[in-house]
Each structure stands twice: as structure tokens, then as C-alpha cells.
Amino acid sequence: MKKIFIVMFAAAAVLAGCNKTEIENGGGMGALKFSLNPSVDDSYNEKGEGMLGGSSSQQAATKAVDNEAILNSMLVTISNNDGVGEAKQWSYSEMPSVLELTEGSYTITAVSSGDNEVAAWDQPVYGGSKEFNIVTGSTSTVELVCSITNVKVSINCTETFKSEFSRYTITVTSAAATAEDGFLTWTENDVDNWRDGYFSAADLTVTVQGYRWSDATEQQDPVQAVLNIENVQPKDHITVNVDAKATGEANLGESSGDGASFITIDDGTNDRDEDIWIDGIEEIPVPGDGDEPEPELPDAPSLEWPANPDFDDTLIEDGMDVNLVVKAPGKIKDFVVGVESDFLATLLPEMTTDGSMNMDLINDEKLITMLATVAATLPTGDKLDGQTNVDFSLSSLVPLIKLGAAPASRHTFTLNVTDEYDQTLTKALTFVMPE
């Protein structure tokens, strides 16, 4: 989309015989006169979606843009390149119709006003600058193009993906993120309504967290995939295409005139597609028929709950026994706890580095630091990494849900443990608030 706004600058010499036109350096004065003539071209230079073996559930709707409002909100600065006088600055809507400038070289700069965050919904940021000259007795022409300086991100999920996953979230995190700013999370509703996110021009990480039914475990199991997007440039429009298949392994990330001055706001984008597959139920490899015997694998990770050996749903109460034992003869490599809880959904994303509901207890330093304050007895980091037998207690953590959860609400913690032989354990623990 390109929005073109034309501002006429007429630099006229004042009467040559008037002493008031003279300044210390002997230069004359020029009058800078403004008028607005907007012309709009609202078309995008779109590229193909490049879907992965699926079809988009819908096409993105063209969003109406208030062209005049965008221009009027721009912060415009005119400064003398030799440092003569003070720089002049206005909101575009408040710029004077006539401005006197001394003869000389100037720079005009226009930028979006307001707080420009690292990540924000529906917040394109524009900017541009240009040098021009004011010459006594003649007119000057300047053309200033204000282009998008941040990055637009759209999420596109195929029907196959939506049918495979009953619930999902998609979080995009900027490499320039801070503890308070730099990531956005799309829900199912955000995806269906084609909500766009805008990010500073830095590399991005996409985390897809979904839940789907597994016949093996007879429950909704969490599935996660991560895509790293590199070489991100201003004006990029990145469409993340999310698809799924029934079985196999995840394939992540294959991207895809005289007297006139013109201010042009160009929000066209460099369109690019990034594709991400979500794996299905992983197939167990069949041993080969070669002469060499297959090495014997240690037992896969397992979980014991002596106070609740059948892992029944458990009422949340003070003094509850949630003392677990994790056994992993092949040594623990990854330990991630996926959380489903309306109460914790407002708290946990502030604790995790990627803003998701998944607690990576070995690799997420931000999470580990915060847990050391609120759940000091919970094993993290080296107390899990490489261990074969771990006492894993949630007895002090789960009762904290009582502080704000709704009566009869359900809160599920799914333990995902992987050993050094890539053998996995997935077990869901569900806790219920009293009515």
C-alpha cells in the first residue's frame, strides 16, 4: 500500500531593498509556504502464500487505512545543516501555512509520533528524511518518502492444522525483546480475524504450542514447534504459514517541480513467507536388518506419584501431597512443563522468556530465576539436566492456585521429559479447585 501526500514548498525572496532580510552571514530570507494535496494508492504488491500441502482457511481482508490521520500524526522537524538557528518541529497537522527560513541547507525529517514499541498490534511505524536548499530569489523542491521502518507479521493456519489441534497459541518474540516488551501471542480468534503484529526490525522466533488428542495417552497432549526467522529487514511483511500432518517429524523453517516539496508515505512491504510444520505422533523406528546388533536402550523416562499412583484428578488443598519421582536411566536432557490454567494464563507468560505457557525448567534462565523466589524447592537447571532420578515436588506450588482461581476450575500440568536417547515421557496432572 502506498499513500502519497504532496506538500507545496514555495520559497520566495523578500524585497531586496529591505534591511530586515539581511542576517549576519549576509544570506537572504525565504518564505516557506505549505499546502496539502493528498493522493492515495491503497494497493499492496502481494506475493503468493506458498502454503505447505494445505489450504488457507480464509483470505486476509483488506484493512481500511485513515490516510489523512497517518500524515497528520507525523512529527516533522526542519533543521539547518550548518546549525544556524534552532530546529523547528511540529505535528504535521499543526505546521504553519507560511514559514520564513534563511538561505541555506536544511534537512526535513518526518517520523511516526507516539510510543513506538518493540512489538505491538496494528502499529506500523513510518520515517524518512531528506536534505533541501533555500536559495534567495529562487524556489526549492524536496521529495520526502516516509516508509515503514518496522516489520509486519501475519499468521496463516491451514484447515489441516486447525482440524488437528483443538487449542493452540502462536507466540512471536523479537531478538530485541525486553522483559516487558517484544513479544505478541496470537490466539485462535486472532488468527481467524487476521490480526497483524508489528515488530522492530530484528530476528524473530515463532513458538507454536498446540494440544491434540492422542490415542496412546487417551488425552490432549501438548505439541510444540519453534521457528527462527533471520535476516529480518525494515518493510518486511512476514507471513508465517502453519500446517500439520498426521505422522512424521517436524520440518521447521524454510522460508520462504519548482516551488514544490513532496512528502510520500509508502507502507508497501517486502513480502516473504515462513513455513512451519507441526509433527504428528512420532513413529518408533524399526531396527535395521544389518549384521551389527542394535544397541540396547536404557528404560524410557517414567513418573511415579506414590500418593496418587493412578494419577487421578486431585482436589487443590493445603497440605496436599504432590511429591513425584522422575526416573530417567538415559539421563534427562529436556524437561518442559506445559500449563493449562485460566488463572495462570495471566501470570506465567510474564515469567517465561518466550511468553508462552510452557515452563522450560532447564534452559529458560528468566523462568528459573523467578521460580527460585516463588517455588524454591522445585528442581530446575542442573538439578534436572543429566540426572537419572529426581524428587520433583509440586506440593508447595499447586496450592498457590487457590489465591485467585475460580471455584471448580481445572488446572493441568503436563510433564514432558526427554532423555539423551530422545526417549520421551508425557504425563498430564490435573488439579481441581473446590466448588
Residue pairs with C-beta under 8 A, 6 or more apart in sequence:
1 41
1 42
1 43
1 44
1 65
1 267
1 268
2 41
2 42
2 43
2 264
2 265
2 266
2 267
2 268
3 38
3 40
3 41
3 42
3 65
3 67
3 70
3 71
3 264
3 265
3 266
3 267
4 38
4 39
4 40
4 41
4 262
4 264
4 265
5 36
5 37
5 38
5 39
5 67
5 71
5 262
5 263
5 264
5 265
6 36
6 37
6 38
6 39
6 260
6 262
6 263
7 34
7 35
7 36
7 37
7 261
7 262
7 263
8 33
8 34
8 35
8 37
8 259
8 260
8 261
9 32
9 33
9 34
9 132
9 139
9 140
9 141
9 142
9 259
9 260
9 261
10 31
10 32
10 33
10 139
10 259
11 30
11 31
11 32
11 101
11 134
11 135
11 138
11 139
11 140
11 259
12 30
12 31
12 33
12 139
13 21
13 28
13 29
13 30
13 136
13 137
13 138
14 20
14 21
14 28
14 29
14 30
14 31
15 21
16 28
20 29
21 28
21 29
22 28
23 29
23 102
25 84
25 102
27 102
27 103
27 104
27 136
28 102
28 103
28 136
28 137
29 100
29 101
29 102
29 103
29 136
30 100
30 101
30 102
30 103
30 134
30 135
30 136
31 98
31 99
31 100
31 101
32 98
32 99
32 100
32 101
32 134
33 97
33 98
33 99
34 95
34 96
34 97
34 98
34 99
35 97
38 67
38 68
38 71
40 67
42 62
42 65
42 67
44 268
44 269
45 268
45 269
45 271
46 271
47 271
47 272
47 273
48 273
49 56
49 156
49 239
49 241
49 273
50 241
50 256
50 273
50 275
51 156
51 158
51 241
51 243
51 275
52 158
52 241
52 243
52 275
52 277
53 158
53 160
53 243
53 245
54 158
54 159
54 160
54 161
54 243
55 158
55 159
56 156
56 158
56 159
57 157
57 158
57 159
57 162
57 192
58 192
58 194
60 154
60 156
60 194
61 194
63 196
65 267
67 265
70 126
70 265
71 92
71 263
71 265
72 91
72 92
72 93
73 91
73 92
73 93
73 112
73 113
73 114
74 91
74 92
74 110
74 111
74 112
74 113
74 126
74 146
74 263
74 265
75 89
75 90
75 91
75 92
75 110
75 111
75 112
75 113
76 89
76 90
76 91
76 92
76 95
76 108
76 109
76 110
77 87
77 88
77 89
77 108
77 109
77 110
78 87
78 88
78 89
78 99
78 101
78 106
78 107
78 108
78 109
79 87
79 88
79 106
79 107
79 109
80 87
80 101
80 102
80 104
80 105
80 106
81 104
81 105
81 106
81 107
81 131
82 104
82 105
84 102
84 104
85 102
88 99
90 96
91 113
92 110
101 134
102 134
103 134
103 135
103 136
104 133
104 134
105 131
105 132
105 133
106 131
106 132
106 133
106 134
107 129
107 130
107 131
107 132
108 129
108 130
108 132
108 142
108 144
108 261
109 127
109 128
109 129
110 126
110 127
110 128
110 129
110 144
110 146
110 263
111 125
111 126
111 127
111 128
111 146
112 124
112 125
112 126
112 127
116 123
116 125
116 150
117 123
117 181
118 174
118 176
118 177
118 178
118 181
118 182
118 199
118 200
118 202
119 172
119 174
119 177
119 181
119 182
119 183
119 184
119 197
119 198
119 199
119 200
120 184
120 197
120 198
121 184
121 195
121 196
121 197
121 198
122 195
122 196
122 198
123 150
123 198
124 148
124 150
124 152
124 198
124 267
125 148
125 149
125 150
125 198
126 146
126 147
126 148
126 149
126 265
126 267
127 146
127 147
127 149
128 144
128 145
128 146
128 147
129 144
130 142
130 143
130 144
130 145
131 142
132 140
132 141
132 142
132 261
133 140
134 140
139 258
139 259
140 259
140 261
141 257
141 258
141 259
141 260
141 261
142 261
142 262
143 261
143 262
143 264
144 261
144 262
144 263
144 264
145 264
145 265
145 266
146 263
146 264
146 265
146 266
147 234
147 235
147 265
147 266
147 267
147 268
148 234
148 235
148 266
148 267
148 268
148 269
149 201
149 234
149 235
150 198
150 199
150 200
150 201
150 234
151 198
151 199
151 200
151 201
151 204
151 232
151 233
151 234
151 235
151 236
151 237
151 238
152 196
152 197
152 198
152 236
152 237
152 238
152 269
153 172
153 184
153 196
153 197
153 198
153 199
153 204
153 237
153 238
153 239
153 240
154 194
154 196
154 237
154 238
154 239
154 240
155 170
155 186
155 190
155 191
155 195
155 239
155 240
155 242
156 191
156 239
156 240
156 241
156 242
157 168
157 191
157 242
157 243
158 241
158 242
158 243
158 244
160 243
160 244
160 245
161 168
161 210
161 242
161 243
161 244
161 278
162 188
164 210
164 212
164 244
164 246
164 278
164 280
165 210
165 211
165 212
165 223
165 244
165 278
166 211
166 212
166 213
166 220
167 188
167 210
167 211
167 220
168 188
168 208
168 209
168 210
168 211
169 185
169 186
169 187
169 208
169 209
169 356
169 357
170 185
170 186
170 191
170 206
170 207
170 208
170 209
170 240
170 242
171 183
171 184
171 185
171 186
171 206
171 207
171 209
171 354
171 355
171 356
172 183
172 184
172 185
172 186
172 197
172 199
172 204
172 205
172 206
172 207
172 240
173 182
173 183
173 204
173 205
173 207
173 353
173 354
173 355
174 182
174 183
174 199
174 200
174 202
174 203
174 204
175 202
175 203
175 204
175 205
176 182
176 200
176 202
177 183
179 366
182 199
182 200
183 354
183 355
184 197
184 199
185 349
185 355
185 356
186 195
186 197
199 232
201 232
201 233
201 234
201 236
202 232
203 228
203 229
203 230
203 231
203 232
204 228
204 229
204 232
204 238
205 226
205 227
205 228
205 229
205 354
206 226
206 227
206 228
206 229
206 240
206 274
206 276
207 224
207 225
207 226
207 354
207 356
207 358
208 224
208 225
208 226
208 227
208 242
208 276
208 278
209 222
209 223
209 224
209 338
209 356
209 357
209 358
210 222
210 223
210 224
210 244
210 278
211 220
211 221
211 222
211 223
211 340
212 220
212 221
212 223
213 219
213 220
213 221
214 220
214 221
214 281
215 281
216 281
217 426
217 428
219 428
220 428
221 414
221 426
221 428
222 338
222 358
222 414
222 416
222 426
223 278
223 279
224 336
224 338
224 358
225 250
225 252
225 276
225 277
225 278
225 279
226 252
227 240
227 252
227 253
227 274
227 276
228 253
229 238
229 253
229 255
229 274
232 238
233 270
235 268
235 269
235 270
236 269
236 270
236 271
236 272
237 269
237 270
237 271
237 272
238 272
238 273
238 274
239 271
239 272
239 273
239 274
240 274
240 275
240 276
241 256
241 273
241 274
241 275
241 276
242 276
242 278
243 275
243 276
243 277
243 278
244 277
244 278
244 280
245 277
245 278
245 279
245 280
246 280
246 281
247 280
247 281
247 282
247 283
248 279
248 280
248 282
248 283
249 279
249 282
250 277
250 278
250 279
251 277
252 276
252 277
253 274
253 275
253 276
254 274
254 275
255 272
255 273
255 274
255 275
256 272
256 273
256 274
256 275
287 294
288 294
297 330
297 421
297 423
298 329
298 330
298 419
298 421
298 423
299 327
299 329
299 330
300 330
300 419
300 423
300 424
300 425
301 326
301 327
301 328
301 330
301 332
301 417
301 418
301 419
301 423
301 424
301 425
302 326
302 327
302 328
302 425
303 324
303 325
303 326
303 327
303 415
303 417
303 425
303 427
304 324
304 325
304 327
305 311
305 322
305 323
305 324
305 325
305 429
306 323
306 325
307 321
307 322
307 323
308 314
308 321
311 427
311 428
311 429
313 410
313 430
313 431
313 432
314 320
314 322
314 429
314 430
314 431
314 432
315 431
315 432
315 434
316 398
316 399
316 401
316 402
316 405
316 411
316 431
316 432
316 433
316 434
317 399
317 402
317 434
318 399
318 402
320 395
320 398
320 399
321 395
322 393
322 394
322 395
322 398
322 429
323 391
323 392
323 393
323 395
324 391
324 392
324 393
324 394
325 389
325 390
325 391
325 392
326 332
326 335
326 389
326 390
326 392
326 415
326 417
326 425
327 388
327 389
328 387
328 388
328 389
328 390
328 417
328 419
328 425
329 388
329 419
330 388
330 419
330 420
330 421
330 423
331 386
331 387
331 388
331 419
331 420
332 362
332 384
332 385
332 386
332 387
332 388
332 390
332 417
332 418
332 419
333 385
333 386
333 418
333 419
333 420
333 422
334 360
334 362
334 363
334 416
334 417
334 418
335 360
335 361
335 362
335 384
335 385
335 415
335 416
335 417
335 418
336 358
336 359
336 360
336 361
336 416
337 358
337 359
337 361
337 413
337 414
337 415
337 416
338 357
338 358
338 359
338 413
338 414
338 416
339 348
339 357
339 358
339 359
339 411
339 412
339 413
339 414
340 357
340 410
340 411
340 412
340 414
341 348
341 357
341 401
341 405
341 409
341 411
341 412
342 405
342 406
342 409
343 401
343 404
343 405
343 406
343 409
343 411
344 357
344 401
344 411
345 357
348 357
348 359
349 355
349 356
349 357
351 359
351 366
351 367
351 370
351 371
352 358
352 359
352 360
352 364
352 366
352 367
353 364
353 365
353 366
353 367
359 367
359 371
360 367
361 367
361 368
361 371
361 378
361 379
361 380
361 381
361 384
362 380
362 381
362 384
362 385
367 380
368 380
368 381
371 378
371 380
372 380
374 397
374 400
375 396
375 397
377 393
377 396
378 392
378 393
378 394
378 397
379 390
379 391
379 392
383 390
384 390
392 415
394 413
394 429
398 411
398 413
398 431
401 411
401 431
401 433
402 433
405 411
405 433
406 433
407 433
407 434
407 435
408 432
408 433
408 434
408 435
409 432
409 433
410 430
410 431
410 432
410 433
411 430
411 431
411 432
411 433
412 428
412 429
412 430
412 431
413 428
413 429
413 431
414 426
414 427
414 428
414 429
415 425
415 426
415 427
415 428
415 429
416 424
416 425
416 426
417 424
417 425
417 426
418 424
418 425
